[in-house]
Amino acid sequence: MLDPSQVEPLDLTDFATYISSCLGLVEKNLSGYEGPAQVARAEAELNKYPRLDSLAEPLNIFIADKNNLADKDLRQAVNTILAGGVLWEHTCAGEATRLGLGTKYLINPRLDLGPKALAKMVDKGARMPVSPESLRPMTLGRRHMLQQAWDLTRLAQEAGKDPAKVLSAQKLLVIVNESSFQVILADFMEAGFYGLRRRNVYFMVQKSFHGITKKDRRWKYDTATPRRLHNHGQMLMQTAMDKQVFRLDHAGKPHHFTWSEYRQILGEFEDKVSFNIEDLDYLAQSLDLTGLAAALKLGAEGARMVMEVVANNPENPQKGGLCAWDPELNRNVMIESFQLADLPNSRITLLNKNVNHYPRPVQAVTTVREEGISMPIAVKEGCLYFQPVQGDVNFLVPTAFIRRPDLRPISALKSGANIPAALEAMAEQEKRPGFLKWAAELTGLKF
């Protein structure tokens, strides 16, 4: 069984050494298996968390409310944002596999959700509060970026600051995939980088990998197999590799950073917060001052990762990351869903919200570069792929867990069942007084 608290070091010098490390793990841990088909039958057991049966309800979760956060903590969060002390990481590489609509950043409901597409994805009889045709033809990614610029503008105005200067102080890391990165880079250039300084918007193209197969009793990296992403854990490891993070010059050409240069950039920030493009609450308010205040407070106490938990829906519990107390490790842990074997969804009371903070992020990313992350496996289309998860960093660095006083279920665009809520969130965004006029002035585009 895979133990994410016992990491086998990976060589993250470059992609060749990463692949070699992957093959080394397979040879060491799966040498007795005849091939991917046999691994697939044992996949749940191989990935199972080794202390699953001894887990208990989590203890000492920090409740982010007025009893634990003073006014000075919230002021610190505001001042940290205004000064450009947060690295905003936007993870946009994911494909909407359950939706069948391609890269989530590029989902445009008005164009992609016609009657036939909706009929395939949304249950008959489901209430559709908003028609896709009634929305402006904007992608989810464009809405996502505009929302952050809008909220930063409002924050600057409330603080008596020049919004343009506050926007120019912000730094973003936008992670895209190989199939759509050119379109997304063009989107940023077309929109004038959403009011941000071009030099302060960093990008990374997450690499995909061929599968591993077994032939003539030897495991091999098979370039004849389909390429797939190695999940968001590989994404984080890739940021620590040489010349992966880059920015665009005024001619649109990329300038790549060495690891030492990127490490120096990371050292400038008080916090890195990693957003998921599918979070629907984000379209109402992208700046979570309470969450940032909690992360900064816990970071000052030594936490180098802060994970938020939310309630599972008791009427329709979903599979997801489980927060629990591991008595052997004597700490709370976050366990990924595919490490839970046959644990019923109803047993998962606290889920990972998938918005991760890294106070003083240079320390966590440096640790990931030096040690790597736990490497779960998945067999797809007869090939073996690794599926490391970003959340397993909680086993590498001191990690704190927070929740809100009012535990609410996740609101995210993951499947057809979430489409009505997504359309409603987009419509509410458009109805906001002055939003579309402001967006046109910011970007020079027509909406």
C-alpha positions as MATLAB code, in Angstrom:
seq = 'MLDPSQVEPLDLTDFATYISSCLGLVEKNLSGYEGPAQVARAEAELNKYPRLDSLAEPLNIFIADKNNLADKDLRQAVNTILAGGVLWEHTCAGEATRLGLGTKYLINPRLDLGPKALAKMVDKGARMPVSPESLRPMTLGRRHMLQQAWDLTRLAQEAGKDPAKVLSAQKLLVIVNESSFQVILADFMEAGFYGLRRRNVYFMVQKSFHGITKKDRRWKYDTATPRRLHNHGQMLMQTAMDKQVFRLDHAGKPHHFTWSEYRQILGEFEDKVSFNIEDLDYLAQSLDLTGLAAALKLGAEGARMVMEVVANNPENPQKGGLCAWDPELNRNVMIESFQLADLPNSRITLLNKNVNHYPRPVQAVTTVREEGISMPIAVKEGCLYFQPVQGDVNFLVPTAFIRRPDLRPISALKSGANIPAALEAMAEQEKRPGFLKWAAELTGLKF';
ca = [
       0.000    0.000    0.000;
       1.119    3.528   -0.805;
       2.126    5.631    2.193;
       2.233    9.328    1.196;
       4.121   10.109    4.410;
       7.034    7.937    3.198;
       8.135    9.562   -0.058;
      10.663    7.907   -2.343;
      12.875   10.709   -3.749;
      12.440   11.725   -7.383;
      15.036   13.315   -9.647;
      13.411   16.535  -10.891;
      16.422   17.821  -12.812;
      14.528   17.564  -16.106;
      11.826   15.468  -17.760;
      14.227   12.698  -18.729;
      15.270   12.195  -15.112;
      11.625   12.435  -13.993;
      10.629    9.663  -16.411;
      13.620    7.609  -15.289;
      12.467    8.057  -11.672;
       8.966    6.913  -12.632;
      10.361    3.774  -14.254;
      12.510    3.155  -11.190;
       9.429    3.281   -8.956;
       7.613    0.808  -11.202;
      10.541   -1.608  -11.259;
      10.889   -1.415   -7.484;
       7.223   -1.619   -6.480;
       5.543   -3.502   -9.341;
       8.196   -5.945  -10.526;
       6.032   -8.909   -9.561;
       3.124   -7.837  -11.751;
       2.754   -9.242  -15.249;
       1.614   -5.955  -16.711;
      -0.855   -3.029  -16.459;
      -3.908   -5.313  -16.558;
      -2.849   -7.074  -13.365;
      -1.943   -3.727  -11.773;
      -5.404   -2.411  -12.675;
      -7.061   -5.230  -10.728;
      -4.971   -4.336   -7.677;
      -5.056   -0.558   -8.173;
      -7.375    0.289   -5.271;
      -5.340   -1.808   -2.850;
      -2.004   -0.475   -4.139;
      -3.125    3.132   -3.655;
      -4.928    2.507   -0.363;
      -3.871    4.652    2.578;
      -2.087    2.205    4.910;
      -3.763    3.401    8.127;
      -7.250    3.831    6.708;
      -8.915    1.645    9.345;
      -7.445    3.587   12.280;
      -8.390    7.101   11.177;
     -10.494    9.288   13.451;
     -12.344   12.602   13.185;
      -9.888   15.503   12.720;
      -8.805   17.523   15.746;
      -7.995   21.186   16.365;
      -9.107   22.521   12.991;
      -8.695   26.313   12.936;
     -12.091   27.976   12.643;
     -11.735   31.119   10.559;
     -14.091   33.464   12.400;
     -14.052   36.604   14.542;
     -13.071   34.578   17.606;
      -9.775   33.525   16.015;
      -9.102   36.389   13.624;
      -8.794   39.963   14.885;
      -9.260   43.133   12.820;
      -5.477   43.424   12.561;
      -5.333   39.988   10.895;
      -7.806   41.100    8.239;
      -5.948   44.394    7.760;
      -2.733   42.417    7.288;
      -4.432   40.355    4.577;
      -5.616   43.492    2.776;
      -2.229   45.191    3.036;
      -0.433   42.062    1.827;
      -2.626   41.984   -1.291;
      -2.281   45.716   -1.979;
       1.509   45.441   -1.744;
       1.655   42.491   -4.160;
       2.692   40.013   -1.482;
       0.554   37.122   -2.749;
       1.353   34.905   -5.723;
      -1.990   34.010   -7.302;
      -1.673   30.565   -8.901;
      -4.427   29.742  -11.366;
      -4.517   26.061  -12.313;
      -6.043   25.988  -15.782;
      -4.539   22.815  -17.252;
      -7.413   20.504  -16.367;
      -9.633   19.009  -19.021;
     -13.378   18.804  -18.417;
     -13.341   15.034  -18.918;
     -16.696   14.420  -17.233;
     -18.243   17.254  -19.241;
     -16.538   16.329  -22.507;
     -15.923   20.010  -23.305;
     -12.127   20.177  -23.403;
      -9.981   22.579  -21.382;
     -12.098   24.197  -18.655;
     -10.565   27.650  -19.200;
     -12.036   27.684  -22.714;
     -15.588   26.541  -21.897;
     -17.971   29.072  -23.427;
     -21.552   28.178  -22.420;
     -23.148   30.227  -25.171;
     -21.166   28.344  -27.806;
     -20.612   24.968  -26.137;
     -23.894   24.269  -24.383;
     -26.485   24.008  -27.115;
     -29.673   21.949  -26.638;
     -28.049   18.680  -27.752;
     -25.032   19.114  -25.474;
     -27.255   19.995  -22.522;
     -29.483   16.991  -23.145;
     -26.444   14.704  -22.813;
     -25.120   16.289  -19.638;
     -28.100   17.485  -17.602;
     -30.756   15.158  -16.214;
     -34.207   15.441  -17.723;
     -36.438   17.581  -15.588;
     -33.548   19.504  -14.042;
     -34.409   23.165  -13.580;
     -32.361   25.460  -15.812;
     -32.478   28.895  -14.171;
     -30.458   30.473  -16.978;
     -30.316   29.774  -20.692;
     -26.778   29.587  -22.151;
     -27.958   31.727  -25.080;
     -28.748   34.579  -22.694;
     -25.127   34.874  -21.553;
     -22.360   36.942  -23.098;
     -19.975   34.843  -25.234;
     -17.183   34.709  -22.643;
     -15.131   31.692  -21.648;
     -14.953   30.472  -18.076;
     -11.296   31.518  -18.002;
     -12.030   35.074  -19.119;
     -14.735   35.367  -16.473;
     -12.280   33.989  -13.915;
      -9.581   36.544  -14.710;
     -12.010   39.464  -14.927;
     -13.451   38.552  -11.538;
     -10.076   38.820   -9.860;
      -9.298   42.142  -11.557;
     -12.747   43.471  -10.544;
     -12.305   42.453   -6.907;
      -8.777   43.877   -6.758;
     -10.095   47.144   -8.203;
     -12.849   47.327   -5.562;
     -10.345   46.518   -2.799;
      -8.006   49.281   -3.976;
     -10.834   51.824   -4.085;
     -11.983   50.900   -0.581;
      -8.420   51.389    0.675;
      -8.064   54.738   -1.095;
      -5.430   53.347   -3.475;
      -5.028   53.761   -7.230;
      -6.558   50.565   -8.757;
      -4.146   50.656  -11.705;
      -1.146   50.663   -9.358;
      -2.592   47.878   -7.226;
      -3.263   45.755  -10.320;
       0.246   46.390  -11.609;
       1.697   45.136   -8.286;
      -0.025   41.734   -8.518;
       1.780   38.606   -9.727;
       0.069   35.581  -11.244;
       1.204   32.088  -12.173;
      -1.146   30.647  -14.800;
      -0.707   26.936  -15.475;
      -2.027   25.701  -18.810;
      -1.859   22.485  -20.838;
      -0.102   21.607  -24.058;
      -3.247   21.433  -26.169;
      -4.586   24.904  -25.392;
      -1.716   27.035  -24.124;
      -1.355   29.060  -27.331;
      -5.049   29.996  -27.245;
      -4.868   30.974  -23.569;
      -1.706   33.047  -24.068;
      -3.485   34.805  -26.945;
      -6.452   35.419  -24.652;
      -4.219   37.236  -22.147;
      -2.592   39.334  -24.849;
      -5.954   40.175  -26.429;
      -7.320   41.282  -23.043;
      -4.265   43.412  -22.236;
      -3.324   40.978  -19.449;
      -6.490   42.001  -17.602;
      -4.963   45.222  -16.297;
      -1.868   43.481  -14.913;
       1.723   44.178  -15.892;
       2.791   41.777  -18.606;
       6.092   41.069  -16.835;
       4.226   40.053  -13.652;
       2.130   37.335  -15.295;
       4.000   34.030  -15.284;
       2.936   30.956  -17.207;
       3.800   27.288  -17.234;
       2.731   24.624  -19.721;
       2.078   21.418  -17.794;
       3.626   18.498  -19.630;
       1.796   15.285  -20.444;
       3.436   11.857  -20.510;
       3.144    8.579  -22.370;
       2.070    5.481  -20.499;
       4.256    2.740  -19.071;
       3.772   -0.789  -20.401;
       5.508   -4.126  -19.902;
       7.077   -6.073  -22.749;
       9.523   -8.947  -22.619;
       9.284   -8.878  -18.804;
      10.514   -5.281  -18.671;
       8.601   -2.125  -17.870;
       9.147    0.614  -20.448;
       8.104    4.177  -21.127;
       6.069    3.512  -24.255;
       6.034    6.416  -26.724;
       3.379    4.606  -28.784;
       0.793    5.111  -26.013;
      -1.478    8.146  -25.439;
      -0.101   11.115  -23.513;
      -1.816   12.146  -20.273;
      -1.233   14.643  -17.502;
       0.320   13.255  -14.331;
      -2.229   15.164  -12.231;
      -1.752   18.389  -10.266;
       1.039   17.004   -8.094;
       3.289   16.767  -11.147;
       2.230   20.330  -11.970;
       3.669   21.517   -8.666;
       6.852   19.472   -9.134;
       7.287   20.913  -12.621;
       7.325   24.483  -11.271;
      10.471   23.468   -9.375;
      12.230   22.243  -12.533;
      14.581   24.327  -14.629;
      13.148   26.721  -17.236;
       9.497   25.751  -16.919;
       7.991   28.986  -15.601;
       8.113   31.848  -18.113;
       6.714   35.247  -18.952;
       6.029   36.858  -22.317;
       8.000   39.805  -23.629;
       6.332   42.591  -25.608;
       6.813   40.625  -28.814;
       4.951   37.680  -27.286;
       8.086   35.553  -26.958;
       8.625   33.532  -23.766;
      11.432   34.203  -21.324;
      12.015   31.106  -19.164;
      13.342   31.226  -15.613;
      15.944   28.909  -14.203;
      14.994   27.198  -10.941;
      17.270   29.552   -8.989;
      15.597   32.576  -10.619;
      12.102   31.250   -9.923;
      13.118   30.344   -6.378;
      14.189   33.953   -5.877;
      10.797   35.122   -7.189;
       9.002   32.805   -4.754;
      11.023   34.250   -1.906;
       9.327   37.631   -2.442;
       5.872   36.387   -1.387;
       4.177   36.012    1.966;
       1.736   33.495    0.503;
       0.935   31.567   -2.641;
      -2.702   30.613   -3.087;
      -3.612   27.992   -5.663;
      -7.044   28.420   -7.271;
      -8.931   25.866   -9.299;
     -10.592   27.247  -12.421;
     -13.790   25.280  -11.702;
     -14.656   26.937   -8.350;
     -18.046   28.642   -8.853;
     -17.938   30.650   -5.619;
     -14.976   32.446   -7.194;
     -17.296   34.094   -9.744;
     -19.062   35.891   -6.898;
     -15.940   36.894   -4.932;
     -12.399   35.888   -5.835;
     -10.631   37.525   -2.895;
     -11.051   35.511    0.268;
      -9.714   37.920    2.890;
     -10.719   35.664    5.766;
      -8.933   32.660    4.279;
      -5.825   34.714    3.515;
      -5.829   36.228    7.009;
      -5.983   32.725    8.502;
      -3.171   31.500    6.218;
      -0.909   34.423    7.121;
      -1.620   33.982   10.838;
      -0.954   30.240   10.715;
       2.093   30.833    8.520;
       3.553   33.099   11.197;
       3.118   30.166   13.584;
       5.079   27.836   11.294;
       2.566   26.359    8.840;
       3.903   26.053    5.288;
       0.671   24.716    3.827;
      -2.893   25.646    4.788;
      -5.774   23.547    3.488;
      -9.444   24.401    3.826;
     -12.091   21.772    4.469;
     -15.784   21.982    3.641;
     -18.747   19.805    4.496;
     -19.828   16.879    2.390;
     -23.462   17.021    1.321;
     -25.203   14.525    3.657;
     -28.069   14.028    1.195;
     -25.776   13.362   -1.736;
     -22.265   12.708   -0.352;
     -19.505   12.830   -2.942;
     -16.115   11.211   -3.225;
     -13.275   13.559   -2.450;
     -10.230   14.278   -0.341;
     -10.816   13.203    3.267;
      -9.560   15.202    6.243;
      -8.944   12.921    9.227;
      -6.749   12.376   12.281;
      -3.989    9.801   11.854;
      -3.143    8.590   15.378;
       0.125    6.999   14.257;
       1.375   10.260   12.748;
      -0.296   12.172   15.598;
      -1.670   14.812   13.239;
      -4.440   15.712   10.859;
      -3.925   14.561    7.288;
      -5.640   15.069    3.934;
      -6.094   11.832    2.001;
      -6.910   11.820   -1.698;
     -10.095   10.093   -2.835;
      -8.382    7.267   -4.734;
      -6.476    6.361   -1.565;
      -9.750    5.625    0.251;
     -10.397    2.188   -1.319;
     -14.045    1.232   -0.720;
     -14.718    3.748    2.059;
     -18.365    4.837    1.651;
     -18.877    8.468    0.624;
     -21.099    8.890    3.680;
     -18.011    8.359    5.880;
     -16.349   11.426    4.335;
     -17.654   14.285    6.432;
     -14.992   16.923    5.706;
     -13.790   17.401    2.135;
     -10.801   19.203    0.685;
     -11.984   22.471   -0.893;
      -8.983   22.406   -3.270;
      -7.912   25.963   -2.565;
      -4.437   25.598   -1.082;
      -2.343   28.265    0.628;
       1.440   28.093    0.929;
       2.656   30.669    3.466;
       6.227   31.660    2.517;
       5.936   29.403   -0.526;
       9.625   29.152   -1.329;
      10.005   26.664    1.526;
       7.271   24.256    0.374;
       8.313   24.346   -3.293;
      11.983   23.842   -2.389;
      11.004   20.824   -0.282;
       9.021   19.415   -3.210;
      12.023   19.873   -5.535;
      14.331   18.104   -3.099;
      12.019   15.250   -2.100;
       9.294   14.877   -4.714;
       5.720   13.891   -3.834;
       4.063   10.532   -3.223;
       3.356    8.794   -6.560;
      -0.004    6.978   -6.766;
      -0.751    5.025   -9.944;
      -3.633    4.723  -12.377;
      -4.183    2.352  -15.288;
      -5.956    3.921  -18.257;
      -6.481    2.368  -21.693;
      -4.190   -0.488  -20.735;
      -1.259    1.735  -19.737;
       0.168    2.767  -16.389;
       0.356    6.454  -15.458;
       1.344    8.186  -12.243;
      -1.149   10.466  -10.493;
       0.645   12.529   -7.805;
      -1.602   15.070   -6.087;
      -0.769   18.554   -4.848;
      -2.567   17.880   -1.564;
       0.039   15.290   -0.552;
       2.394   18.167    0.195;
       0.615   18.112    3.561;
       2.799   15.076    4.381;
       6.006   16.989    3.540;
       5.690   20.323    5.343;
       3.938   21.578    8.496;
       0.285   21.869    7.483;
      -2.683   23.539    9.137;
      -6.346   22.897    8.339;
      -9.058   25.538    8.479;
     -12.812   25.649    8.117;
     -15.528   28.278    8.227;
     -18.082   28.503   11.066;
     -20.777   27.681    8.532;
     -19.722   24.490    6.757;
     -21.055   24.571    3.216;
     -20.690   21.975    0.449;
     -18.362   22.535   -2.505;
     -19.729   24.525   -5.443;
     -17.689   23.645   -8.535;
     -18.156   22.877  -12.227;
     -17.232   19.195  -12.302;
     -20.078   17.429  -14.067;
     -23.378   17.986  -15.845;
     -25.167   18.184  -12.516;
     -23.263   21.426  -11.789;
     -24.189   23.182  -15.051;
     -27.339   24.954  -13.766;
     -25.366   26.431  -10.841;
     -22.531   27.439  -13.192;
     -24.891   29.242  -15.577;
     -26.546   31.004  -12.668;
     -23.176   32.153  -11.289;
     -22.177   33.516  -14.708;
     -25.486   35.362  -15.094;
     -25.131   36.942  -11.652;
     -21.628   38.077  -12.555;
     -22.918   39.805  -15.699;
     -25.786   41.479  -13.816;
     -23.423   43.170  -11.368;
     -23.868   46.935  -11.792;
     -21.128   48.380  -13.963;
     -19.275   45.069  -14.437;
     -19.510   44.729  -18.224;
     -18.778   48.430  -18.841;
     -15.768   48.234  -16.520;
     -14.549   45.026  -18.208;
     -14.703   46.690  -21.620;
     -12.737   49.694  -20.380;
     -10.129   47.483  -18.668;
      -9.472   45.217  -21.641;
     -10.474   47.291  -24.660;
     -12.787   44.468  -25.707;
     -16.497   44.476  -26.523;
     -18.792   42.261  -24.469;
];
